[in-house]
Amino acid sequence: MPVAPTRCVSIPAGYRQRALRSFARWQGSRFVLWEEGRAMPITPRAKNTTLRLCRNAALLVLAFAFSLLEHLLPLSLLLPLPGVKLGLANVVITAIFFFGSPLDAAIVSAVRIGLSALLFGSPVSLLFSTLGGLLTYGTLWLCRPFQKRFFSFVGISILSATGHHIGQILAAWILFDSGIFLTYLPVLLLAGLATGCATGLLLNVCAPQLRKLFESGWKQRKE
């Protein structure tokens, strides 16, 4: 039964009344918004924004789960080197950066670092993670123009791990005001070579499915 069109007084209380008269209805194969008796289809832009938000939220949960896994099962159990992590969360950030949007990658990375420091970190670990994340993100930007021609995901992951470890050395230098930590940099770079290879190979395995996740959003934007 069609809803009879009504009018609203353009005052603040009218906005509340208007919202009460609006509701979503499934029509055919899409949701439409019925407002004051008129069917108002949800625009492609609104669909794209919702899809992007949901996708980033899901990938944020995945990146945070990787961080939690590394916290519960640290690499130091097998390789007792301070500051060395496998960097599984970087797999998600790299995928968002190259398959999606650099802005989305920055947002997901920043939120993931903040949540990790808040739940199982400290202000000191926040400094180390922030500088490491900034240099990792800068490395991705430098690799972006050459990714298709010169760099594989393994190479990008190795460079990202290198950038992260350089950021950690800078954080230690700032925190303790001593350059002695530079002597530890070669050890971190060698460890970054191994961890970067591991995360790069993992990204190569997951890349087809992750690419489909972002391409499906592109197809919906084009409709």
C-alpha positions in Angstrom: 0.0 0.0 0.0 1.7 3.3 -1.1 2.6 5.8 1.6 0.8 9.1 1.2 3.2 12.0 0.7 3.3 14.5 3.6 5.1 17.7 4.4 7.4 18.6 7.1 7.9 22.0 8.8 11.5 23.1 8.3 12.4 23.3 12.0 14.7 21.1 14.0 11.8 19.0 15.4 10.7 18.4 11.8 14.0 16.6 11.0 13.1 14.0 13.7 9.6 13.6 12.3 11.0 13.2 8.8 13.4 10.5 10.0 10.6 8.6 11.6 8.7 8.6 8.3 11.7 7.2 6.5 12.5 3.5 6.3 14.5 1.1 4.1 12.7 -1.5 2.0 14.1 -4.4 0.0 12.9 -3.9 -3.6 14.0 -6.3 -6.3 17.7 -6.7 -5.7 18.5 -3.5 -3.9 17.6 -1.5 -0.9 15.6 1.7 -1.5 14.9 4.4 1.0 11.2 5.4 1.3 10.9 8.9 2.4 7.6 10.9 2.5 6.1 8.5 0.0 8.9 8.6 -2.6 11.3 5.8 -3.4 14.8 7.1 -3.1 17.4 4.5 -4.3 20.6 4.4 -2.4 23.2 6.1 -4.7 26.3 4.3 -6.0 28.4 6.8 -4.1 26.7 5.9 -0.8 27.1 2.1 -1.6 30.7 2.6 -2.4 31.3 4.5 0.8 29.6 1.8 2.9 31.5 -1.0 1.0 34.8 0.8 1.6 34.1 1.3 5.3 33.1 -2.3 5.8 36.1 -3.6 3.9 38.5 -1.4 5.8 37.0 -2.5 9.1 37.3 -6.2 8.2 40.9 -5.7 7.1 41.6 -3.7 10.3 40.4 -6.7 12.4 42.6 -9.0 10.4 45.7 -6.8 10.8 44.9 -6.5 14.6 44.5 -10.2 14.8 47.9 -10.7 13.3 49.4 -8.2 15.8 47.7 -10.1 18.7 49.1 -13.4 17.4 52.6 -12.0 17.3 52.1 -10.7 20.8 51.0 -14.1 22.1 53.5 -16.1 20.1 56.5 -13.7 19.7 59.3 -14.5 17.2 61.8 -14.2 20.1 60.8 -17.7 21.2 62.6 -19.0 18.1 65.0 -16.1 17.3 66.0 -14.3 20.5 66.8 -10.9 18.9 65.3 -7.7 20.4 63.0 -5.7 18.1 62.6 -8.5 15.5 59.0 -9.4 14.6 57.6 -11.3 11.7 55.4 -8.3 10.7 52.3 -10.2 9.6 50.1 -7.1 9.9 52.3 -5.5 7.1 50.8 -8.1 4.7 47.4 -6.5 5.2 48.7 -2.9 5.0 50.6 -3.6 1.8 47.6 -5.2 0.2 45.4 -2.2 1.0 48.1 0.2 -0.2 48.5 -1.4 -3.7 45.1 -2.9 -4.3 43.0 -0.3 -2.6 44.0 3.2 -1.5 47.1 4.6 0.2 44.9 6.7 2.4 43.0 3.7 3.6 46.3 1.9 4.2 47.5 4.9 6.4 44.2 4.9 8.4 44.2 1.2 9.0 47.8 1.2 9.9 47.4 4.1 12.4 44.4 2.6 14.1 46.0 -0.8 14.3 49.2 0.7 15.9 47.1 2.7 18.4 44.9 -0.3 19.4 48.0 -2.5 19.8 49.7 0.0 22.0 46.5 0.6 24.0 45.7 -3.0 24.7 49.0 -4.7 25.1 51.7 -2.1 24.7 53.1 1.0 26.4 54.1 4.6 25.4 57.6 3.3 24.6 56.2 0.6 22.3 53.9 3.2 20.7 56.9 5.4 19.8 58.8 2.4 18.3 55.7 1.2 16.4 54.8 4.7 15.1 58.3 5.5 13.7 58.5 2.0 12.3 55.1 2.4 10.7 55.9 5.8 9.3 59.1 4.5 7.6 57.3 1.4 6.4 54.6 3.6 4.8 57.2 5.9 3.3 58.9 2.8 1.8 55.6 1.8 0.2 55.3 5.2 -1.4 58.8 5.0 -2.8 58.1 1.6 -4.3 54.7 2.5 -5.7 55.8 3.9 -9.1 58.0 0.9 -9.7 55.9 -1.9 -8.3 54.6 -3.4 -11.5 57.9 -3.2 -13.4 60.7 -3.7 -10.9 59.4 -4.9 -7.5 57.6 -8.1 -6.5 55.8 -8.3 -3.2 58.7 -10.1 -1.8 61.1 -7.2 -2.6 58.6 -4.7 -1.3 58.2 -6.6 1.9 61.9 -6.8 2.4 62.2 -3.0 1.9 59.3 -2.4 4.2 60.9 -4.5 6.9 64.1 -2.6 6.4 62.3 0.7 6.8 60.5 -0.5 9.9 63.8 -1.5 11.6 65.4 1.8 10.7 62.5 3.5 12.3 63.0 1.4 15.5 66.7 2.4 15.6 65.6 6.1 15.2 63.1 5.6 18.1 65.8 4.2 20.3 68.2 7.0 19.4 65.5 9.6 20.3 64.5 7.8 23.5 68.0 7.2 24.9 69.9 10.0 23.1 72.6 7.6 22.0 73.9 6.5 18.6 75.2 3.2 20.0 72.1 1.5 18.7 73.4 2.0 15.1 75.7 -0.9 15.8 72.6 -3.2 16.1 71.3 -2.0 12.7 73.1 -4.7 10.6 71.6 -7.4 12.7 68.1 -5.9 12.2 68.6 -5.6 8.5 69.6 -9.2 8.2 66.6 -10.2 10.2 64.4 -7.9 8.0 65.6 -9.8 4.9 64.3 -13.1 6.4 61.0 -11.7 7.8 60.4 -9.7 4.6 60.8 -12.8 2.5 58.3 -14.7 4.7 55.7 -12.0 4.6 56.2 -11.3 0.9 55.7 -15.0 0.1 52.5 -15.0 2.2 51.3 -11.9 0.4 52.0 -13.6 -3.0 49.8 -16.5 -1.9 47.0 -14.2 -0.6 47.2 -11.6 -3.4 44.6 -13.2 -5.8 41.9 -13.3 -3.1 42.7 -9.8 -1.8 42.8 -8.4 -5.3 39.3 -9.8 -5.9 38.1 -8.1 -2.7 39.1 -4.7 -4.0 38.1 -5.4 -7.6 34.5 -6.3 -6.6 34.3 -2.9 -5.0 35.5 -1.2 -8.2 32.8 -3.1 -10.3 30.1 -1.8 -7.9 31.4 1.7 -8.3 31.2 1.5 -12.1 27.6 0.4 -12.1 
